């Protein structure tokens, strides 16, 4: 039986919006203020979302329950599947001692902790975001940073801060492709518009990252290196997004940034070498001479230590190629229409131009999923490192035990996100942002931020709010391309506070149970960067010469 979403169940927009915010308050308040364990807070938030969906918005209980199961399944595959397998690879390298060699080889490039952070969290993280997305960069960089001696809080929080500017083009452009699908705006226009917003932050975020770790003075001491890394990322990001498309933006930009920084560090060194992983300056007068002594390893050993991560990089990039995914899905994709939900829930105006039935089909793409590529990488690397199949199975079991609560948390988080989406709770919040008049460019950008904070995915936020952004932009006399792009660009700043990413970070750094500490560490950075993005979008909407950057295009054929 068809059910239509209701966006103002109390007949009062303010009351309806406040009630719709309760699941978010329960979830984030439980983690950040009450210090609840993440899986407990996630389950409490899910319970609140179900109660509001059923009793406030009138969603039939069977539809609400099946939606929650749908979200939980999506949380386990593809999201949880990535975490499980990346931690498995990390455990394999740890057990053989190669992870220690990897750490020492990175220190061989520079033993300054600020530069290591820049290289790993920003440059390497951007590569893994572009190739795999969905939590891969935070899992990889968090594990490497904790191995280099960074505290669990610093490794987690700094990995999250760094994983912002690349997110809109993550997983080979998936968020932009999804945005095109729900708005009907030409893909190249969306790619180019986002590419006229994010490069400013691709330069800013590395400075912000190092300042968060080492303070203003520590950041200024390595200003040249940060500038090289940021500019070397931002320029290719602009060029590829504007003149090629969204698919290879992060991969190309990150490779250029890594190469530029590595070459620059061969010719330049800061006057003080910071070797403490707690972000403190060298002892006065030592000039950095008391650098930490790293073991010297033969070249052959260093090469073997890097091989697992090189295998991971190659396999993940290949796995993400659309043609490869399509090939795998041609014989290994199983689709499950969600009973009581698929095509039985309607989104209605003003969220969409006309009533539209929502699809709810769970794609069991077990072979084409990024996590499967990571598992293949880990198995290949395991054999290269000399593991027997039985030994790898033992490590895999220990890994599963290690991340069991993280998987439970992510399943509950995604269940909450799906319930808010299909019940219309998310649209109630979105409509509140859309009613801000001339301030809409600012608050519309924050809507994208909210969408990612709710769902953990820039792709999901674009699917949720892309159509609403387009409609609201037209009602306010703004460019739909600008505001659709702002949804994605603003959303990247919400990536560091979404509960899913925080759990990935806490798992990668073996700091599960401290998600509240991580949330408090990154929250200011998230909202501050989101507001700065909102100011940029507002300038592009109203203030010359920024208005000259805006793309105005006629919509393409309506999305299916």
Secondary structure, 3 states (H helix, E strand, C coil): CCEECCCCCCCCHHHHHHHHCHHHHHHHHHHHCCCCCHHHHHHHHHHHHHHHHHHHCCCCHHHHHHHHHHHHHHHHHHHHHHHHHHHHHHHHHHHHCHHHHHHHHHHHHCCCHHHHHHHHHHHHHHHHHHHCCCCHHHHHHHHHHHHCCCCHHHHHHHHHHHCCCCHHHHHHHHHHHHHHHHHCCCHHHHHHHHCCCHHHHHHHHHHHHHHHHHHHHHHHHCHHHHHHHHHHHHHHHHHHHHHCCCCCHHHHHHHHHHHHHHHHHHHCCCCCCCCCCCCCCCCCCCCCCCCCCCCCCCHHHHHHHHHHHHHHHHHHHHHHCHHHHHHHHHHHCEEEECCCCCCCEEECCCCCCCCEECCCEEEECCCCCHHHHHHHHHHHHHHHCCCCHHHHHHHHHHHHHHCHHHHHHHHHHHHHHHHHHHHCHHHHHHHHHHCCHHHHHHHHHHHHHHHHHHHCCHHHHHHHHHHHHHHHHHHCCCCHHHHHHHHHHHHHHHCCCCHHHHHHHHHHCCCCCCHHHHHHHHHHHHHHHHHHHHHHHHHHHHCCCHHHHCCCCCCCCCCC
